[in-house]
Amino acid sequence: MTALRIPTPDAVRYFAAQNLPAAVVEANALSLDAERVLRRPVSPLSVEDLGDRETVLAEWHRADKRLGCLPLRPEQATEVLS
């Protein structure tokens, strides 16, 4: 049985993005832009397209490396106040 994906409301995504460090937001945007460019069809005979693709791959790897070196959770522990 597969779980259904429930769409995240825009307000929740906006709140989560406000609490992310600027480096994470920038790296995520670069990664998404690079993935969008890499999905485009490329002519195998065009040297310029291949060079552009290598540049985009380098940007994608740089963004992936930046995202990979950051911790998944914040350093400060959060408490549940009840």
Residue pairs with C-beta under 8 A, 6 or more apart in sequence:
17 25
21 70
23 66
23 70
24 66
24 67
24 70
27 63
27 64
27 66
27 67
28 63
28 67
30 59
30 60
30 62
30 63
31 60
31 63
31 64
31 67
33 59
34 56
34 57
34 59
34 60
34 63
35 60
37 52
37 53
37 56
38 53
38 56
38 57
38 60
42 49
42 50
42 53
43 49
